[in-house]
Amino acid sequence: MNYKEVYEQWLNNDFFDEETKADLLSIKDDEAEIEDRFYKGLEFGTAGLRGKLGAGTNRMNKYMVGKAAQALAETLKDHGEEAVKRGVAISYDVRYKSKEFAELTCSIMAAHGIKTYIYNGIHPTPMCSYAIRKLHCKAGVMVTASHNPQEYNGYKAYWEEGSQILDDIAGQIAGHMDEIVNFEDIKSIPFEEALESGLANYIDASVEEDYYKEVLNLTINEDVDKSIKVGYTPLNGTGNIPVREILKRRGFENIYVVKEQEFPDPDFTTVGYPNPEFPKAFAYSEKLGKENDCDILIANDPDCDRVALEVRNANGDYVFLNGNKIGALLSYYIFSQRSALNNLPENPVMVKSIVTGDLSRAIAKKYGIETVETLTGFKNICGKANEYDRTKEKTYVFGYEESIGFCYGTFVRDKDAVSASMMIVEMAAYFKKQGKTLLDVLNDIYAEFGFYNERQVSLELEGVEGQERIARMMEEFREHPLTTVGAMELEKVIDFKDGYLDFPKQNCLKYYFKDGSWYALRPSGTEPKIKLYIYSIGKDEKESVEKLDLIEKACREKMDSVK
């Protein structure tokens, strides 16, 4: 069937509720919107499902989520009786429909005889990962669209290690989704009935308490300046309670919270796009920080798996630090301090993605720590921790990627902004006691290791035409690479689509110049964007910025030439 026929089917089938039909009637004269909603079904990948809320096969709604939940149930049954008995841990964020989708998952699992364990209220993504491991579940579900705008939601699937599913499991789930031709075939019982039967269970408070203990065990130094002043915003998401609780237990009492962004708000009214990767997310925090003389400002995204940072400079203004700079600082602090305390494990490893900067690699090398690279995504980064559990050949210490995701330790196998927020505050307090800001420390790092700089450019292209143009851009760069940019000469090209080392194939291109600078290009896996990552090395900031400008200009011209 074409998209118009599928639209008519949804509109005229009594199975779909009145809310759905009203939504569909509201777009009856908008051909482009009808096409976008029905030209394909949401595809289940390693990131699960993600899309705009609304009626349609290409939208997040209870029918598409129901297909995904039943497909996960069938996949668990494929893995045997033990998998069914171990069940699924579930959490959800503050977004519209998140609680509904989480409870629907419990209802569908119960209809298949599969146990579920669900948090009673909003909880961060890392706590979902932790619950899977703590409760020995076979799988997990986190209902979230992370940092996407308010009209989005998502459905992330996890496997028994507590990390996001890889291609093999994603393929099995996608296959079972394809088998569901009629939505009427999705089995479900009421959520309250699932609770009464014992198949659905609320997660005990002791699990959360054990998580806090694990986070506190990451502490490296107690002898820090606990009078440090911290401005904090959860951006109306799930981080408000756990981050403040862990900082309180850690002894940091001067925590100032942005009141307008303190409590859950699925509209993200004060920020719109709740992505702390962008400095504008700190607008309210900066005002609060100046009013209270805060040393640093930290911000979490709505599902609290990522953390961003601003640091006050000598003029009293706040300087935004991107994920590469935060990662370099954390690497330096963790590795130097643990080395000094002589408590690094044998064969220690830092894991980072292929589009993350190399400053941390230089730092790790100094302290005898191997750097291992993976494809983007914490399913791959924490996948290395899972691998080392099996082989015992190496020990995962710290992992991160440039998009402000960090994982220190292994009790959680995904990005964890609760633990990362604690470590950032500890780090800032440690250096404050030495009379240094984190900007001072970063400059010390540059002086020792060289001036590494970076820039990310994202081009948003929505809809069918946008996706096709992104594909054409990738092919243009693939077929006609930039051989010189200014005085920089191309040295090496890696096309991850062809396969590289033992990496799974991915549509990503990486270009290395002879001076050590490089850039990478890839379509986003979760948003309608093409992303350009640019990295330079210079003798000072001026030279590094000049190189960034040259590479960006050349790449933008090439991207703009593709229509």
N, C-alpha and C positions, 0 to 999 in steps of 0.2 A: 504493500500500500504506500501511496505517496503521502506527504505531510498533511494535505487537505483531507484525505480520507481518514487518516488517524484522528485528526481534529474532530471530524464529524462523528466518528465512533465514540470518542470520549463525551461529546456533547449529548449524544442520544442514548447512551447506555445507562440504564437505571442503576447500575452498580456504583457509579460515581456520584458523590454526594452533591447537595445543592450549592455548597460553598465553591466546589470545583466548577460546577456548571455556570455559576454566576461570574466567576473569574474568566471562563472561556467566552461567555457572551460579551464581556466587556471589551474583548479584542476582535470581535467578529468582522470589523471593517479594517483591521490592520493586518494586511497580508504578510508584511515582513515579520511582524511579531508572531503570527501563527506559524510561519515557516521556522523561525528560530526555536520555537517551543517544541516543534514536532518533527523536524527534519532528521533527528536521530534520537536515540535513547541515551540517557546518562551512562557513561561507560565506567565499569568498575575496574580501577587500576590499583597500583600499589598504594596510592594515596586514598583509596576507597572511592567515595562519591563526593563531588562538590559542584554546586551550581546555585543559580538564583532560585529563591522560593517561588512557587506558583504552580498552576496546573499545566500539565504537559509531560511528555516523555523526556524532554531535555531540561527538566526542572526538578528541584527538590520538593517532594510532596510525600504524603503517607503511602501512596501507591508505589512509587519508585523505591522508597526506603523499605517498604514491605517486600518488594522483590529482592532487594539486597539482603535483608534479614533472613528470608527463607533460603536464599542461595547459600548464605553462611551456615545455616542450620544443616542443609544437605551436605555441605562440605565437611562439617564436623562428623556427620554420620558416616561419610566416606572413610574417615580416619578411625572408625571403630568405636566400640562400646565405651572404652576408657575416655575417649575425647568427649563423648556425650555426657558422661558422668562428671567430668571435670568442669564442664560448662564455660560460661562467658561472663567476664566482668565488664560493667557498663558505667560510663560517666557521661555528663553532658554540660554544656556551657550555658551562657545567658541568652542566647539568641532565640528569636521567634521559632517555635516548633521544636526546639531542642529537647525539652522534657517529653513532649508528645512522641517524638521519634525514638527516644530512649525507652520509654514504657512500651511502645509498640514492639520494639525488639524483644523485650521480655515476654510479651504476649505471644509473639510468633514462635520464639524458642520454646515456650511452655507447651504450645500446641504440638511441637515435635518431641516433647519429652526431655528437653534440654534445660538444665539448671542455669539460672542467671543470678548475678550478684550486682546490685545497682546501688550507687550512692544515693542517699536521701537528700537531694539538693545539689546545686551546682558544685562542681569540683574541677580542678585543673587537669589538663592532659597528663602531666607526669604522675598524678595520683591514680589515673586509670592504668598506666603502665605498671605502677607499683602494685596495685591490687591484683593484677593478673599473676604476677610472680608470687605475691604473698599468699594468695588463695589457691595457688597451683591450678589456675584455670587453663583451659586449652586455647582460649581466644579472648579477645576483648573488643569493645566498640567504644569509641569516643565520638559523640555527636558535637561537631564544631566545624566552623569555617575559618577558624584561626583569626587572622587579621583582615579578612575580606570585609567589604562594606556590609551594611545592615541587611540588605536584601538577599544575602547569601546564607546558605548553611551547608554542612558537610557531614560525612559519615565515614570515619576512619576505622579501619580494621587492624587488629593486632593479633599476633600469634603467641604461643606459650612462653616465649622468652621475654615478653613484654615490649617487644619492638614491632614496628609496623610490618605488615606482611610483605613478602618478596614476590617476585613474578610467578613462582610456581603456585602459591596459594591464591594469589589474585586471579590467575588463570582459571583455577578450579571454581572460584566463586563466580567469575564472569560467565563461565560455561553453564553453571546452574541457573544464572539469571536469564540466559538466552533460552533455556528450556521452558521458562514460564511464559506461555503464550497468552493466557488469560489471567487477569488480575484476580478473578474469582477463585483461582486455584491456590491462592495464598492462604495457608492455615493460620488461624489466630484464635485466642480466647481472651476475654476481658482481663485487663491488668490486675484488677482486684481478685479475680478468680485465680490468677497465676500466683499471687501472693498467698492466698488462702491454701492453695495446694502444696505450697512449699517449693514449687519449681522456681518462683521468683523470690529473691531475698534481698533485704536491705543490707548493705555492707556495715558491719559492726564498727563502732567508733574506735575500737582498738587498732584497726588497720591504719587509720589516719594518725593515731598516736605513734605507732611504730614507724610510720613514714617520717614524722618529725624527728624521732630519735636518730634515724639514719642520716637525715640531713645535718643534724647537729654534730654527728660523728665525723663530718667532713672538716670540721674546724682544724685549722693549722696553728694559729697563734691566738692565745688568750691575752697576751700582753699588747693590747692595742688601745687606741684612744676611743673609749666608748662614749665620749661626749660628742662625737661627730654628729653633725646635723644632716639629715637625709630628707629630701622631698620625694614623695612617692605617689604614683598614680597607677591604679589597676586598669585605667581606661574603661571603667564601668564593667569590668569582666570578673573572672573567677579568682583573681589573685589577691583580692583585698584581705580576706581572712587569713589564708595560709602564709602569705609573705609577712604580714604584720605580726602574726603569731611567732614565726621563726625568728624574726629580728628581736622581738621582745624577749624570747627565751634566751637569745644569744647575748642579751644585756644591752642592746642598743635602744635607748628610750627616746631619743630626740628624733622621732619619725613624724614628719608633717605630711598629712594626706590631702590631696586635692579634693575638697568636699564635693564639687560638682561632678567628679568622676569616681566617687567612692563606691556607690551602690550600683547594682545591676541595672543596665539600661540597654535593651536590645536595639534601640535606635541610635545609640552612641551619639547622642544629641550634640554634645560639646565638641566632638572631634570629627564626626562623619565617617572618615576612613580610619579605623582604629589600628593603624600600623605604626608602632613606635620606631620602625626603621627610618621614618621621616621626621625631621626636626619639628615640623609643625605640630606633632602630637604632644610636644612639650610646652605649648603656649601657656596653658594654665599653670603648669608646674613651675615655669620660670618666674611667673608673677609670685607664686607662693614662695619659691626659693629666695627671691630677693627680699620679701617681707620678713622672712625668718632666718636670713643669713645662712642658708643651707650650703654645705660643702659640695654635695653631689645631688643629682636628681636621677631617679630610676623610674622606668615605666615598663609595664608588662602589656602584652597583647591580651585579648579577651579570654583565651583559654590558658593563659599563663604558662606557655612553654617557651617564651622568648622574653628577653630583657634588654632594654636600651639604656644608655647612660649619657648624662651631661655632667661636666665638671666646671666648677667656678674658676675663672681665671683671676689674675692679679687686679683687673679692672672691675671685678664684681659681676662680670657677664658670664653667661654659661656657654660652654663649648661642647657641641655635639660630637660624640665619638662613635664611629660606625662599628659594625661587627668585627671587622678585621683588627681595628685598634683595641677594642675590648678583649678580643681573643688573644692578642699579643700581650696585653697587660696581665690577663689571667694566667697565661702560659708562663710568663716571667715570674709572677708571684708564686704560683704553685710549684713550679720546678725549682726555682732558686731556694725557696723556703724548705721544701721537703729534702732537697739535696743537702742544705746546711744542717738539717735535723737528722740526716742519714736514714730517712725512712721511705725512700723510693723503692718500689718492688724490683725484683729481677726482671730483666728484659722489658723495661717500660716502653710504652708506645703512646704517642699522641696521634689521633686520627682527625683528618680534616678533609673537606671536599675538594674536588679538582678546580673549583672556581673561588677558592678561599686563598688569601694572600700567603706569601712565603716568609714573612717576618718571624712568625712563630716557629717555623722550621729551623731558622738560624738559632733562635733561642733554645729550642729543644736540643739541638746538636751540642751546644755548649755544655748542657747538663747530662749528656749521655743518653738522651731519649730519642728513640727512632720515630720518624714521622712516616705515617702510612696515609695514602690518599685513597679516596673512594669517589664514586659518583655522588651527585648532590642528593641530599635527603638523609635524615637520621636513620631511616631503615637500613641504609648502607653503612653509616658511621657506627651505629650501635650493632650492626650486623658483624662488625669486626670484634666487638666485645663478646658476642655470641660464639664466634669462631674460636677465639682464644680460650673461652670456657671449655671448648671441646678438645682443642689441641694441646693446651697448657704450654705452648711454645713462647707466648708473649703475654704481657699484662697490660690491659687497657688502663690508662690513667686519666686522660682528658680528651674530649672530642668537641669540635665546634665547626660551624660554618659561618660564612660572612653575613648571612641573613639573621644575625643576632640570636642564634640557637647554640646552647652550650650544655654539655653533659659531663659533669665531674663525678667520678665514681660509677659504680655499675648496678646499684640497687634499683635504679630506673633505667630503662633502655630506650629513652627518647629524650628530646630536649626538655630541660627542667629549669624553669625560671624561678622556682622557689629556692632551690639550692644555689643557682647562679646569682640570684639577688643577694643572698646571704654572703657568698664569697666576695662579691664586688664590694659590699659594705665593709667586710672584714679587711679586705685589701686596702681600701681607702683609709680606714681607721689605722691600720698598721703603718702606712707611710705618713699619715698625718702626725703620728707620734714622733716620727723622724723629721718633722718639719717640711714634708714634701706633699704636694698635690699629685694627683694621678697624671696631670699634664707634665709636671716636672719629671715624673718617672718615665713617661713616654719619651720625653726628650733625651733622657739618659739612655734609653734603649736605642734610639736612633743614633746617638753618638757612638754607641758600641757596635751596633750591627749594620748601620747604613740606613739611608732615608728611603723607606718603602712607602709608596703611596698608592691609592686606589680610587676608583670611581665606578659607579654602576649606572647604567642608562636603561630605562625600560620604556618600550613603545607599546601602548595598549591598542589592540586591534580586535574589536568585538565582532561576533557573528560569523557566518559562513565565509564571507568575503575576507574578513580579517584573518581567519585561520589559513585561508589559501594564500594570502599575501605573505604571511609569516613563512609558510613552506617555500615560497618562491625566493624569499630573502635568504633562507638557509642554503638553498641550492646555488644562489649567486655567489655567496661566500665560499661555498664548497668548490665550485667550478673555477672561480676566478679570485683567488686569494690576493690580499694586498702584499706585494713582495717587498716594498719599502715604504716606510712612513718617516718623513724627514730624513735624519741620518741613520735611523734604525733599519737594519736589514733582517728579513725573515730568515730564521734558522731552522725551524721545525714546525710541522703541522700534525696535530693529532685529530683524527676524525673518529669519535667514539661510536658513531653509527656503524662503522666497519668492525668494531670490536678492538679493544686495546688491552694488552696484558690479560688479566683474568676478569676484567670488568664486564658486567652485562652491557649489551649494546644500548646506546642512548643517543638521541639526536642532539649532539653537542660538538662544537668545533673549538679547538684551542690552538692559538698561534703564538709561538715563542720567537722573540727577537734575540739577536746575538748579545745585546747588552744586559739580558736578563728580564727585560720588560715582556709582558705578554697580554693578550686579550682572549676572551672566550665568548661564544655566542650560543644561546640555546633558547628554545621555546619554553615558557613556564609550564610546569606540570599541573598547576592549580588555578591559573588565571589566564585570560586571553591576552597574553603579552609575549613579546620577544625580549630577552634580556641580554645586555652587553656588559661584560665585566672587563674592566681595564686595570692593569697593574703596571707600575713603573718603579724603577730603582734609580736614584740620583745621588749626587754628592751632597745635595741639600734640598730643601723643600722647593725652591724656585725651579731647579732643574727637573725635579720629579713631576711638578705640575705642568711644566711646558711639554713634557712627554705625554702626559695624560691628555692634554688639549689636542696635540697632534693626532694621537690615535683616535680620539673621539670624533674629531672633525672628519678624518678619512672614512671612518666607519659609518658615520651619519650620512655622508654624501652617498656612499654606496647603498645604504638602506633606502634612502629617499629616491634613488634611481629605479628602485623596483616598484612597479605599480601593480 
